[in-house]
Amino acid sequence: MSPRWRNWGRTVVAHPREQLLPGSEEELCDIVRSAARAGERVKAIGAGHSFSAIAATDGRLLRLDRYTRVLRVDRERLTAEVQAGIPLSRLSEELLVHGLALPNLGDIASQSIAGAISTATHGTGRGLGNLATFVRGLSLVGAEGEILRCSAEERPELFRVARVGLGALGIVSTVTLQCVPAFPLHALEMPLRLDAVLEALDEHVDGNDHFEFFWVPHTGWALTKRNNRTERGIAPRGAWAEFRDDVLLSNLGFGLLCRLGRLRPAWIPRLARALPSAGRVEYVDHSHRVFASPRLVRFSEMEYAIPRAAARQAISRLVEMVKARGFLLSFPVEVRFVAGDDIPLSPAFGRETCYIAVHVFQGMAYEPYFRAVEEIMRSYGGRPHWGKIHFQGEDTLRELYPEWERFQAVRGALDPAQRFSNPYLIHVLGRPAERADPFRSSSPARATSGPAA
Ligand SMILES: Cc1cc2nc3c(=O)[nH]c(=O)nc-3n(C[C@H](O)[C@H](O)[C@H](O)COP(=O)(O)OP(=O)(O)OC[C@H]3O[C@@H](n4cnc5c(N)ncnc54)[C@H](O)[C@@H]3O)c2cc1C
């Protein structure tokens, strides 16, 4: 297999020593054991959809494309145990067969479950936390190739931190997820004036199960999306309408505007005015088909999590800054909302959160814009998405997370030799300090796997 690896956004290239395709938990353990003997690093990757260098390695890179099964579904408890590499799209389709769904998803579903939870991937919905909050149990392959199972009952301290582990604690082997009965969503998308959206922001966020909007730079428009649970039957868009909205307009048409803008940046403000004409879209479909849609236009992205109470002011400052600095932007700014949680390295730790994401078309300079946005977000105690670009390091990040040391204690105990580390993790987390290991001494049970119920 080619030794070169690059991420989806083409922002990171790595040259792993070896790329491996394990198909079982035993193989995962063997690979880690043999890397430990050879003193090499190991990194599991998912779909490579992180924009940051969090997944890069010069050691042994484990692709989990053969480790993607649903192992067990418990219809009473509404839980599913799955192998770490399963893409969210396939997981959602398989859950539907069992009458189940994940409570929320982000705007694509290509990520693996392990990659998604490791970086605290999220959707929108004020009552719902990021995807890692749906995790009820995990099994992790530790630095010596041993299996560590954890849940709220078993190794609770490991469980608390490992749900958003950044890939720094071990290889996630299986994940048990809390699901909900499958549910249809009524989707309503329409442009509104940005001022009106900000004026009634709390009503939008609190009055919908899932509300988000995209501010279109160089215009006063916001493209709003409201997804609500409904008793109505499934009434999806026809194949043509879906292709027109999700492929022709949102991807091919939008990609063309982006390419024109890259060629002639001075045209961008005029091109941007074509976006709000996307019009009103309304349909009812299975939840995962509403949450996620294809993204064919490549871009670079930064996203910050700030306290929800600061959302309106932060967005207004961002809009003013873009005008004042004269940035020419072809991509909208995305704004979403999630519930606070108790996961030490989750950007939503301890507070209701507004996520603000900025994007730049592939091949265009992003750093001046992202740095200017970062400065605003940092003034609100903003925490960066671990899977997206940012410019912070351990020195500034540690003070943003009240339970930073709790995570570091577990990391120091589990991976003192930095078997799972890489330059990005050393930059954002520092080097693990060796600590006594409270986990291995408790005679770890070997994880078992079986067919889906
Ligand atoms: C088009 C696009 C849309 C996106 N939309 C959203 C969105 O709506 N919401 C959002 O929050 N984010 C979004 N993201 C970001 C994305 O969800 C995260 O970066 C996510 O981590 C990517 O998952 P992945 O499977 O590609 O993981 P990768 O990027 O491959 O890996 C991410 C991290 O997880 C680790 N990891 C992966 N598998 C394992 C394992 N088995 N054990 C231990 N560690 C592991 C890797 O080592 C790495 O540290 C988007 C990204 C793109 C490109």
The ligand as a Gaussian input file, in Angstrom:
#p B3LYP/6-31G(d) Opt

LIG

0 1
 C      -16.578000      17.765000       4.731000
 C      -16.418000      17.704000       6.234000
 C      -17.525000      17.947000       7.038000
 C      -17.391000      17.903000       8.434000
 N      -18.495000      18.155000       9.200000
 C      -18.380000      18.169000      10.553000
 C      -19.515000      18.423000      11.383000
 O      -20.622000      18.618000      10.903000
 N      -19.306000      18.480000      12.732000
 C      -18.080000      18.294000      13.283000
 O      -17.954000      18.378000      14.509000
 N      -17.006000      17.994000      12.522000
 C      -17.128000      17.917000      11.185000
 N      -16.038000      17.596000      10.422000
 C      -14.797000      17.203000      11.101000
 C      -14.772000      15.688000      11.326000
 O      -15.997000      15.221000      11.836000
 C      -13.698000      15.309000      12.356000
 O      -12.465000      15.822000      11.994000
 C      -13.617000      13.785000      12.564000
 O      -12.642000      13.502000      13.514000
 C      -13.269000      13.041000      11.304000
 O      -13.477000      11.658000      11.494000
 P      -12.538000      10.624000      10.751000
 O      -13.151000       9.282000      10.885000
 O      -12.237000      11.125000       9.413000
 O      -11.253000      10.697000      11.702000
 P       -9.741000      11.026000      11.305000
 O       -9.684000      12.424000      10.848000
 O       -9.216000       9.978000      10.430000
 O       -9.066000      10.927000      12.750000
 C       -9.361000      11.857000      13.752000
 C       -8.690000      11.434000      15.061000
 O       -9.319000      10.257000      15.531000
 C       -8.328000       9.289000      15.768000
 N       -8.871000       7.968000      15.527000
 C       -9.531000       7.523000      14.442000
 N       -9.843000       6.227000      14.623000
 C       -9.346000       5.874000      15.821000
 C       -9.337000       4.678000      16.580000
 N       -9.913000       3.552000      16.138000
 N       -8.731000       4.687000      17.781000
 C       -8.163000       5.802000      18.273000
 N       -8.135000       6.951000      17.601000
 C       -8.732000       6.986000      16.405000
 C       -7.202000       9.621000      14.820000
 O       -5.982000       9.045000      15.232000
 C       -7.203000      11.116000      14.948000
 O       -6.550000      11.483000      16.121000
 C      -16.128000      17.604000       9.033000
 C      -15.029000      17.346000       8.215000
 C      -15.174000      17.395000       6.825000
 C      -13.975000      17.107000       5.961000

